[in-house]
């Protein structure tokens, strides 16, 4: 390794590639931001300052979403500029969840943010250098979405229900069908269901030719959502059985041999 390969200038000139030291460094920085905020939020959830802090963060997210997408629309081609990726849509729900506490945006953040948008951390599609603003926008966008999903889970103790799971499945179909039609008609690749693949290697590369691979992409997405809900669904079912058994036991203990039914 050359001595100048470790300088700041050479690092800034390095094109991002998945599964490299730069990739690892980006993930460390992102989680070094996300996790302390989540655990601090959990610790201070009952304090009067947490709602006010959460509200300010949510309004910042709204301003950031508008500003970042204005940049993309202004300076990038239309096949990349529009906020039509799943992560872009999830970015709308993040501040809504923080501001309102409604279950449906929180469910979207849990399933889409932690289950699907996290692929942006695992196999990032960017090929920019750190000198590019798109490099920083990519990591900031995904950190907002994944970080808010983690905050809902860790700090605000969100527990998904069967209703949340069914709602997210419906929302996913409502998203993927029109996006596929848009990609097919325009030759774009929003949602990664179009007739092209990202430059950086991703799981899409292994799923065969288009349009057949769209079936596998949808199937893998549904599998990810199911696996995210499965532990909670099992726990909920076990608790219901325990509550039913306890209720039956109490009813039986109240009755005496001489009592009437």
C-alpha beads as a LAMMPS data file, in Angstrom:
LAMMPS data file: protein, C-alpha beads

261 atoms
260 bonds

1 atom types
1 bond types

-500.0 500.0 xlo xhi
-500.0 500.0 ylo yhi
-500.0 500.0 zlo zhi

Masses

1 110.0

Atoms # bond

1 1 1 0.000 0.000 0.000
2 1 1 1.347 3.392 -0.976
3 1 1 1.864 5.925 1.776
4 1 1 -0.335 8.507 0.051
5 1 1 -3.262 6.035 -0.073
6 1 1 -4.188 6.975 3.488
7 1 1 -4.300 10.727 3.010
8 1 1 -7.535 12.659 3.308
9 1 1 -7.257 13.865 -0.277
10 1 1 -6.982 10.363 -1.701
11 1 1 -9.905 9.194 0.452
12 1 1 -12.074 12.021 -0.860
13 1 1 -11.179 11.002 -4.419
14 1 1 -12.044 7.321 -3.849
15 1 1 -15.161 6.022 -5.545
16 1 1 -17.455 4.230 -3.116
17 1 1 -17.634 0.452 -3.408
18 1 1 -19.596 -1.991 -1.280
19 1 1 -17.842 -4.215 1.269
20 1 1 -14.764 -2.030 1.553
21 1 1 -13.149 -0.136 4.424
22 1 1 -15.065 2.977 3.347
23 1 1 -18.333 1.047 3.508
24 1 1 -17.499 -0.197 7.003
25 1 1 -16.519 3.297 8.149
26 1 1 -19.808 4.745 6.899
27 1 1 -21.808 2.112 8.783
28 1 1 -19.854 2.691 11.997
29 1 1 -20.508 6.427 11.817
30 1 1 -24.220 5.950 11.064
31 1 1 -24.818 3.570 13.947
32 1 1 -22.646 5.695 16.237
33 1 1 -25.224 8.423 15.638
34 1 1 -28.375 6.273 15.691
35 1 1 -27.904 4.064 18.752
36 1 1 -26.978 6.683 21.385
37 1 1 -29.940 8.825 20.321
38 1 1 -32.283 5.826 20.583
39 1 1 -31.127 4.803 24.053
40 1 1 -31.067 8.391 25.314
41 1 1 -34.590 8.809 24.002
42 1 1 -35.685 5.654 25.806
43 1 1 -34.101 6.885 29.030
44 1 1 -35.789 10.296 28.840
45 1 1 -39.086 9.209 27.248
46 1 1 -41.092 10.284 30.303
47 1 1 -39.458 13.697 30.538
48 1 1 -41.102 16.863 29.265
49 1 1 -38.164 17.614 26.981
50 1 1 -38.439 14.533 24.767
51 1 1 -41.638 15.529 22.899
52 1 1 -40.289 19.014 22.219
53 1 1 -36.975 17.617 20.973
54 1 1 -38.791 15.052 18.821
55 1 1 -40.967 17.776 17.292
56 1 1 -37.946 19.884 16.332
57 1 1 -36.266 16.869 14.749
58 1 1 -39.419 16.059 12.772
59 1 1 -39.642 19.571 11.327
60 1 1 -35.969 19.404 10.420
61 1 1 -36.690 16.130 8.579
62 1 1 -39.473 17.799 6.614
63 1 1 -37.207 20.687 5.621
64 1 1 -34.418 18.277 4.733
65 1 1 -36.717 16.075 2.614
66 1 1 -37.899 19.087 0.636
67 1 1 -34.388 20.474 0.215
68 1 1 -32.703 17.205 -0.762
69 1 1 -35.369 16.331 -3.300
70 1 1 -35.245 19.860 -4.719
71 1 1 -31.527 19.281 -5.291
72 1 1 -32.113 15.962 -7.056
73 1 1 -34.856 17.391 -9.280
74 1 1 -32.640 20.341 -10.205
75 1 1 -29.295 18.645 -10.763
76 1 1 -29.883 14.984 -11.679
77 1 1 -31.639 13.290 -14.628
78 1 1 -35.295 12.350 -14.322
79 1 1 -34.607 8.628 -13.955
80 1 1 -32.904 9.463 -10.626
81 1 1 -34.433 12.782 -9.629
82 1 1 -37.974 11.952 -8.563
83 1 1 -38.751 10.878 -4.957
84 1 1 -40.206 7.537 -6.048
85 1 1 -37.881 5.057 -4.384
86 1 1 -39.239 3.258 -1.340
87 1 1 -36.754 5.144 0.842
88 1 1 -38.052 8.460 -0.492
89 1 1 -41.623 7.532 0.412
90 1 1 -40.542 6.267 3.841
91 1 1 -38.798 9.599 4.350
92 1 1 -42.214 11.268 4.292
93 1 1 -43.570 8.968 6.992
94 1 1 -40.644 9.507 9.392
95 1 1 -41.598 13.031 10.532
96 1 1 -45.309 12.136 10.501
97 1 1 -44.596 9.309 12.935
98 1 1 -42.574 11.546 15.237
99 1 1 -45.128 14.369 15.168
100 1 1 -48.361 12.405 15.491
101 1 1 -47.568 9.040 17.076
102 1 1 -50.115 7.406 14.748
103 1 1 -49.668 3.679 14.275
104 1 1 -49.722 3.543 10.478
105 1 1 -46.607 5.697 9.830
106 1 1 -44.844 3.937 12.709
107 1 1 -45.677 0.578 11.139
108 1 1 -44.345 1.747 7.767
109 1 1 -41.112 2.900 9.400
110 1 1 -40.664 -0.391 11.230
111 1 1 -41.286 -2.643 8.250
112 1 1 -40.021 -0.485 5.386
113 1 1 -37.308 1.348 7.312
114 1 1 -35.749 -1.561 9.173
115 1 1 -36.746 -4.334 6.766
116 1 1 -36.339 -2.869 3.277
117 1 1 -34.506 0.464 3.433
118 1 1 -31.779 -1.234 5.458
119 1 1 -30.632 -2.791 2.178
120 1 1 -29.224 0.652 1.461
121 1 1 -26.813 0.015 4.323
122 1 1 -26.024 -3.573 3.324
123 1 1 -25.579 -3.076 -0.436
124 1 1 -25.417 0.675 -1.147
125 1 1 -26.071 1.553 -4.776
126 1 1 -23.963 4.706 -4.848
127 1 1 -20.706 4.962 -6.787
128 1 1 -19.897 8.578 -5.875
129 1 1 -16.845 9.837 -4.039
130 1 1 -17.077 11.646 -0.680
131 1 1 -16.485 14.881 -2.590
132 1 1 -19.929 14.496 -4.142
133 1 1 -23.022 15.856 -2.401
134 1 1 -24.939 12.776 -3.581
135 1 1 -22.650 10.639 -1.418
136 1 1 -23.664 12.489 1.740
137 1 1 -27.321 12.789 0.762
138 1 1 -27.507 9.015 0.280
139 1 1 -26.162 8.217 3.740
140 1 1 -28.113 10.987 5.423
141 1 1 -31.377 9.906 3.772
142 1 1 -31.003 6.294 4.840
143 1 1 -29.838 7.215 8.331
144 1 1 -32.948 9.346 8.858
145 1 1 -35.241 6.488 7.809
146 1 1 -33.436 3.646 9.567
147 1 1 -32.675 5.819 12.574
148 1 1 -36.313 6.842 12.988
149 1 1 -37.373 3.204 12.698
150 1 1 -34.864 2.290 15.410
151 1 1 -36.082 5.185 17.563
152 1 1 -39.670 3.982 17.303
153 1 1 -38.615 0.464 18.246
154 1 1 -36.071 1.195 20.992
155 1 1 -37.084 4.537 22.485
156 1 1 -40.835 4.642 21.908
157 1 1 -41.219 0.854 22.309
158 1 1 -43.273 0.291 19.168
159 1 1 -44.598 -3.277 18.970
160 1 1 -46.121 -4.262 15.613
161 1 1 -49.460 -6.044 15.575
162 1 1 -51.194 -8.219 13.010
163 1 1 -53.115 -5.142 11.914
164 1 1 -49.853 -3.212 11.366
165 1 1 -48.460 -6.131 9.376
166 1 1 -51.534 -6.365 7.148
167 1 1 -51.557 -2.594 6.624
168 1 1 -47.901 -2.595 5.558
169 1 1 -48.471 -5.485 3.152
170 1 1 -51.306 -3.523 1.541
171 1 1 -49.207 -0.345 1.433
172 1 1 -46.374 -2.283 -0.206
173 1 1 -48.660 -3.500 -2.995
174 1 1 -50.077 0.000 -3.423
175 1 1 -46.482 1.203 -3.885
176 1 1 -44.975 -1.517 -6.054
177 1 1 -47.706 -1.905 -8.701
178 1 1 -47.764 1.704 -9.985
179 1 1 -43.977 1.987 -9.659
180 1 1 -43.527 -1.089 -11.844
181 1 1 -45.878 0.393 -14.445
182 1 1 -44.009 3.724 -14.357
183 1 1 -40.651 1.968 -14.763
184 1 1 -41.983 -0.199 -17.582
185 1 1 -43.444 2.732 -19.510
186 1 1 -40.564 5.188 -18.952
187 1 1 -37.554 2.865 -18.903
188 1 1 -36.674 3.891 -15.339
189 1 1 -35.651 1.805 -12.326
190 1 1 -37.426 3.246 -9.311
191 1 1 -37.965 0.642 -6.624
192 1 1 -35.385 -1.472 -8.524
193 1 1 -38.171 -3.192 -10.458
194 1 1 -37.193 -1.685 -13.805
195 1 1 -35.182 -3.168 -16.681
196 1 1 -31.753 -2.213 -15.321
197 1 1 -29.545 -2.914 -12.330
198 1 1 -27.479 -0.612 -10.080
199 1 1 -23.777 -0.182 -10.858
200 1 1 -22.729 -1.486 -7.450
201 1 1 -23.436 -5.198 -6.871
202 1 1 -26.736 -5.922 -5.120
203 1 1 -28.997 -8.921 -4.647
204 1 1 -30.895 -7.778 -7.766
205 1 1 -27.945 -8.978 -9.866
206 1 1 -28.603 -12.567 -8.775
207 1 1 -32.324 -12.681 -9.536
208 1 1 -32.227 -13.304 -13.270
209 1 1 -33.506 -11.312 -16.254
210 1 1 -36.205 -8.673 -16.216
211 1 1 -39.213 -8.823 -15.873
212 1 1 -39.032 -12.269 -14.249
213 1 1 -36.785 -10.988 -11.489
214 1 1 -39.532 -8.598 -10.354
215 1 1 -41.404 -11.639 -9.027
216 1 1 -38.386 -12.611 -6.943
217 1 1 -37.833 -9.034 -5.748
218 1 1 -41.428 -8.825 -4.557
219 1 1 -41.164 -12.271 -2.979
220 1 1 -37.998 -11.363 -1.095
221 1 1 -39.591 -8.132 0.081
222 1 1 -42.638 -9.976 1.416
223 1 1 -40.345 -12.493 3.096
224 1 1 -38.397 -9.699 4.811
225 1 1 -41.611 -8.114 6.109
226 1 1 -42.852 -11.482 7.349
227 1 1 -39.608 -12.261 9.161
228 1 1 -39.712 -8.839 10.835
229 1 1 -43.188 -9.537 12.154
230 1 1 -42.815 -13.248 12.958
231 1 1 -41.253 -12.900 16.451
232 1 1 -43.902 -10.378 17.526
233 1 1 -46.686 -12.502 16.063
234 1 1 -45.473 -15.571 17.950
235 1 1 -45.194 -13.640 21.221
236 1 1 -48.695 -12.198 20.761
237 1 1 -50.164 -15.649 20.127
238 1 1 -48.434 -17.169 23.149
239 1 1 -49.703 -14.330 25.368
240 1 1 -53.258 -14.782 24.122
241 1 1 -53.101 -18.493 24.928
242 1 1 -51.711 -17.757 28.378
243 1 1 -54.439 -15.183 29.042
244 1 1 -57.110 -17.620 27.849
245 1 1 -55.724 -20.382 30.070
246 1 1 -55.562 -18.034 33.058
247 1 1 -59.128 -16.878 32.435
248 1 1 -60.351 -20.462 32.193
249 1 1 -58.520 -21.333 35.405
250 1 1 -60.111 -18.405 37.256
251 1 1 -63.552 -19.387 36.009
252 1 1 -63.030 -22.972 37.125
253 1 1 -61.823 -21.897 40.589
254 1 1 -64.916 -19.756 41.136
255 1 1 -67.272 -22.673 40.516
256 1 1 -67.883 -25.106 43.348
257 1 1 -69.251 -28.646 43.115
258 1 1 -72.631 -27.455 44.355
259 1 1 -72.847 -24.340 42.282
260 1 1 -75.181 -23.979 39.327
261 1 1 -73.817 -23.320 35.868

Bonds

1 1 1 2
2 1 2 3
3 1 3 4
4 1 4 5
5 1 5 6
6 1 6 7
7 1 7 8
8 1 8 9
9 1 9 10
10 1 10 11
11 1 11 12
12 1 12 13
13 1 13 14
14 1 14 15
15 1 15 16
16 1 16 17
17 1 17 18
18 1 18 19
19 1 19 20
20 1 20 21
21 1 21 22
22 1 22 23
23 1 23 24
24 1 24 25
25 1 25 26
26 1 26 27
27 1 27 28
28 1 28 29
29 1 29 30
30 1 30 31
31 1 31 32
32 1 32 33
33 1 33 34
34 1 34 35
35 1 35 36
36 1 36 37
37 1 37 38
38 1 38 39
39 1 39 40
40 1 40 41
41 1 41 42
42 1 42 43
43 1 43 44
44 1 44 45
45 1 45 46
46 1 46 47
47 1 47 48
48 1 48 49
49 1 49 50
50 1 50 51
51 1 51 52
52 1 52 53
53 1 53 54
54 1 54 55
55 1 55 56
56 1 56 57
57 1 57 58
58 1 58 59
59 1 59 60
60 1 60 61
61 1 61 62
62 1 62 63
63 1 63 64
64 1 64 65
65 1 65 66
66 1 66 67
67 1 67 68
68 1 68 69
69 1 69 70
70 1 70 71
71 1 71 72
72 1 72 73
73 1 73 74
74 1 74 75
75 1 75 76
76 1 76 77
77 1 77 78
78 1 78 79
79 1 79 80
80 1 80 81
81 1 81 82
82 1 82 83
83 1 83 84
84 1 84 85
85 1 85 86
86 1 86 87
87 1 87 88
88 1 88 89
89 1 89 90
90 1 90 91
91 1 91 92
92 1 92 93
93 1 93 94
94 1 94 95
95 1 95 96
96 1 96 97
97 1 97 98
98 1 98 99
99 1 99 100
100 1 100 101
101 1 101 102
102 1 102 103
103 1 103 104
104 1 104 105
105 1 105 106
106 1 106 107
107 1 107 108
108 1 108 109
109 1 109 110
110 1 110 111
111 1 111 112
112 1 112 113
113 1 113 114
114 1 114 115
115 1 115 116
116 1 116 117
117 1 117 118
118 1 118 119
119 1 119 120
120 1 120 121
121 1 121 122
122 1 122 123
123 1 123 124
124 1 124 125
125 1 125 126
126 1 126 127
127 1 127 128
128 1 128 129
129 1 129 130
130 1 130 131
131 1 131 132
132 1 132 133
133 1 133 134
134 1 134 135
135 1 135 136
136 1 136 137
137 1 137 138
138 1 138 139
139 1 139 140
140 1 140 141
141 1 141 142
142 1 142 143
143 1 143 144
144 1 144 145
145 1 145 146
146 1 146 147
147 1 147 148
148 1 148 149
149 1 149 150
150 1 150 151
151 1 151 152
152 1 152 153
153 1 153 154
154 1 154 155
155 1 155 156
156 1 156 157
157 1 157 158
158 1 158 159
159 1 159 160
160 1 160 161
161 1 161 162
162 1 162 163
163 1 163 164
164 1 164 165
165 1 165 166
166 1 166 167
167 1 167 168
168 1 168 169
169 1 169 170
170 1 170 171
171 1 171 172
172 1 172 173
173 1 173 174
174 1 174 175
175 1 175 176
176 1 176 177
177 1 177 178
178 1 178 179
179 1 179 180
180 1 180 181
181 1 181 182
182 1 182 183
183 1 183 184
184 1 184 185
185 1 185 186
186 1 186 187
187 1 187 188
188 1 188 189
189 1 189 190
190 1 190 191
191 1 191 192
192 1 192 193
193 1 193 194
194 1 194 195
195 1 195 196
196 1 196 197
197 1 197 198
198 1 198 199
199 1 199 200
200 1 200 201
201 1 201 202
202 1 202 203
203 1 203 204
204 1 204 205
205 1 205 206
206 1 206 207
207 1 207 208
208 1 208 209
209 1 209 210
210 1 210 211
211 1 211 212
212 1 212 213
213 1 213 214
214 1 214 215
215 1 215 216
216 1 216 217
217 1 217 218
218 1 218 219
219 1 219 220
220 1 220 221
221 1 221 222
222 1 222 223
223 1 223 224
224 1 224 225
225 1 225 226
226 1 226 227
227 1 227 228
228 1 228 229
229 1 229 230
230 1 230 231
231 1 231 232
232 1 232 233
233 1 233 234
234 1 234 235
235 1 235 236
236 1 236 237
237 1 237 238
238 1 238 239
239 1 239 240
240 1 240 241
241 1 241 242
242 1 242 243
243 1 243 244
244 1 244 245
245 1 245 246
246 1 246 247
247 1 247 248
248 1 248 249
249 1 249 250
250 1 250 251
251 1 251 252
252 1 252 253
253 1 253 254
254 1 254 255
255 1 255 256
256 1 256 257
257 1 257 258
258 1 258 259
259 1 259 260
260 1 260 261
